Amino acid sequence: MPYVETRLGLLSHIFSLVSVYYGNFKHDTDKLWKRYEKTKHSFTNKLCGERQYPRFLMIERIILQCKQWSLNHFQILSEIDKQIVLKLFELSINRYGEVRSNAQGYLFSMLKRYLFSYQVILDRILELLKSTEETDHDTIKGCLYVLLGNSSFFMPTKHSWPMIEKLWPSLAQVTVKKPTTQRLIDCILETIGGLYDTQAIIEDTNEESTKAAEKIWRPMFREELKRRDEIRQERNDSNIRAYTNLMENLSSLLAGDQLTWRQQEMAMSFMEILLQRRVPLPLSCVKIMIDLLVHDNVELRKIAEESVTALCRLQKPPRTYVEKPIEAIINMKPNGIHPGDRDDNLWVTYNNYQPKSQQEWENMCFLDKAFWGYYSWPKLIKYPVNQRERYKKTNLPKHVSILYERFSDKNFIKQFIHFMVLDEDEGQVNFDIRRFQMFKGIFRNFGLEFVDNFFECLYALIHNNDKTKQEGSHRVAAEITAGIIRGSKYWTVNMLDELWNKLTPFLNEVFSNLSPETLTYWGTCFKLGMEDEDPRRMYKPIEYILSLTTEQTLANTFNETSRWYLTQTISNFEWRVPTVWTTINKHATELLDHPFKAVRERIAKTISTSITFDITLPNGQSTRHPDVNKFIDSLRERLEQAIEIYERTPLANVTGQVVEIDFEARKALNFIETAIQLLTHMFSRSLQPVKESIIRIFPLV
C-alpha cells in the first residue's frame, strides 16, 4: 500500500536522523565545498604566491573543516543507537521494495559512521541465512542486499575474524530457488573476491614502531607494556582459533554431500582467498584442495588448480640471498653511466655460457631483470644464491606429504590430465597460465620426483590421434612442459642434465607432430618458460632452440617454419644474448633463397628481430649484436647479383609441351621477394630510425 510505504520510509528517515544528524548533512557540505572551490579559484592572486587568500575565504574554509569533522567524527555506539540499527535492519528486509531500498541507504550510513556497529545485526543475519526455507523470499532478498552493501559499506570483508568465521560458511550454505536471489549471491561472492585483502591474524609490533610511538606520545610504563602484550596475545589466539575453525568448517562442508555444486564453488572460492602464510593450514583443507583436482565439476577443478598453485607457493622452500658490492662481483670498477655494451656488463650476457661445476653454478650471480647493467650498476646488488632445498620422501612435513602422495600416484596424474584435456570448450582452447604456474610450483618444490610419471603422460598426449582432443592434448602437454622448464630454475647441474636428456627427445617428437592449431601453444610454452630470467640460467633451453636452426628439413615445410617461429622466443632475453642472435642471423641469411615461401617469410621476420638491438645510443654503444650497416651492404651485393641473374636468365623454358623452371633464376627470384619482405619487417620492428645504409639499397628496390 502506498500509504504504508510512505509512513515506513518516513520512519526510516527519522531513525537515521536521531543517530546521524549533528547539525548538517553530507550533501549540503558537499555543495558548500564546491562553492568554496569556485570562489577560491576566482580570488586567487598568482602574483602573491600560494596560500595568500582573502580573510573571508580562510574563515569559510575553517567552517567547512568543522562541518567535515562533525560528519566523520566517530561517536560511541549507545544503546539507543543499537536499537535504531536493529530497527533499520528490520525495515531493510521489509516486504515492500521501496521501504527496503530507503531503509538500506540509511542503515549503510549508520554502519559506516559507527565502527564495528555491524556486529549488532550479525546474529540476526545469521538467523535469516540459516532458515531460508521457512523465511519469506523478500526477507532473504533484503538480507542479501544488506550484505551486498553499497560503495561506502561492505560487511563481509570487514576486519573481524570472529565475524568472518560465522558469516562466510553461512553464505556458502544459503539455499535459494529464484534466479534473482542467486544472482545476488553471485554478486556478493564477486565483490568479496574484488575487495578482500589478506587480513592479519597475528598482530605484532616491532621495536622501531614502539619507539616512534613513544616519541609522539609518551614513554610506556612496564605495567602498561605487560598489559599490552597480554591483550595482543589474547587477540592473536582468538584470531587463530577463528581462522582454523573457519577453514575446517569450509573443508567439512566440501567433504560432505549437503552442498550443491554452486555452493561448493562458493565455499572453495572462500577457502582459496583465505590462505595464509603465518598460520598452518589444516590438513583437511590441503586434502580437499588436491582431491578436487579430479572433481566432475569443471569450475571446481579450476578453483582447485588456483588453490594448489597458492599452496605450492606457501610451501616453497626459502631462498638464500647474498648482497655484494658490484666491484666484488665483476672484479673491476664500473665504467659509469654508459648505455649499451661495455666491458663491465659482458659477464651478464649469455656468451655461450656453460657451467663447469656445481660449485660454479651455485656461486654464480644470476640477475633475472633485463635492466640490470644496461645503463649502469648500483653500488650493492642483492641476488639469490642459485641453490634451493627441495622436498624429498625423507623430509616431508605432513601438509606437504599429502600433495607428494597424490602426485606420486600415476592413476591420479592420468585422471587429472584427462580432465584438463576436456576442460575447454571446442573453439575456445587457450594456453592456461594458471596451470603453468601450478606445475612450475610443483616441479620447483619437488624437483625430479614426479618427472617420470608426467613424461609417460606427455608422450601419450602428443601421440593422441583423436582429432577432437588433439589440440587440447598439445595444450596440456605445453603447459606441463613450460612448468617443468620454469620450475627447474634452481635445480643442480646434474638434475638439469638428467631432465634435458629426457626432454630433448620428447621435444623432437613434439616438433615432428605439430599442426597449425598447436604451434602457438609450444611458442607460449618456451616464452613463459624463459620469461624474465637470466639467459645463463636458461642455457639448456637456449641450446635446444639454437639446435632447431641448424636442422633443415625440406620434406616438411610447416615443420621448418615452426622451428624458425620458435627461435623468436629468444627475444625474451632482449640485449643479453648477442652471440645467439649473431649465430641465428648468420645461418638465416644463408637461407634467404629457400625454395619454400612460408619458410622465407618466417626467416625474414627472424632476421629483422636479430638486428633490432643494433641501435645508436647517446654516450654509449651497441657493438655485440649483428651490425645493421654490414648486413644491409651484404644484402645489397647479393640483391644486385640476384637481379642480374633474373634479368639475364629466363625463369621458364618452354620446349613443346614441357615447361622447365630454371633453378638459378628461381633462386634469384626467391631472394628478391624475401629481401623486399625483410626490408618491410625492418621498418616495422626497428627500435630507432633505420640506419643510413638503407639508402644505398633503395635504387635496387
Buried (B, 14 or more C-beta within 10 A) or exposed (E): EEEEBEEBBEBBBEBBEEBBEEEBBEEEBEEBBEEBEEBBEEEEEEEEEEEEBEEEBEEBBEEBEEBBEEBEEEEEBEEEBBBBBBBBBBBBBBEBEEBBBBBBBBBBBBBBBBEEBBBBBBEBBBEBBEEBEEBEBBBBBBBBBBBBBEEEBBBBBBEBBBBBBBBBBBBBBBBBEEEEBBEBBEBBBEBBEEEBEEBEBBEEEEEEEEEEEEEEEEEBEEEEEEEEEEEBEEBBEEBBEBBBBBBBBBBBBBEEEEBEEBBBBBBBBBBBBBBBEEBEBBBBBBBBBBBBBBBEBEBBBBBBBBBBBBBBBBBBEEEEEEEEEBEEBBEEEBEEEBBBBBEBBEBBBBBEBEBEEBEEBBEBBBBBEBEBBBBBBEEEBEBBBBBBBBBEEEEBEEBBBBBBBBBBEBEBBBEBBBBBBEBBEEEEBEBBEEBBBBBBBBBBBBBBBBBEBBBEBBBEBBEBEEEEBBBBBBBBBBBBBBBBBBBBBBBBBEBBEBBBEBBEEBBBEBBEBBEEEBBBBBBBBBBBBBBEBBBBBBBBBBBBBBEBBEEEBEEEBBBBBBBBBBBBBBBBBEBBBBBBBBBBBEBBBEBBBBEBBEBBBBBBBBBBBBBBBBBEBEEBEBEBBBBBBEBBEEBBEBBEEBBEBBEEBEEEEEEEEEEEEBEBBBBBBBBBBBBEBBBEBBEEEBEEEBBEBBEEBEEBE
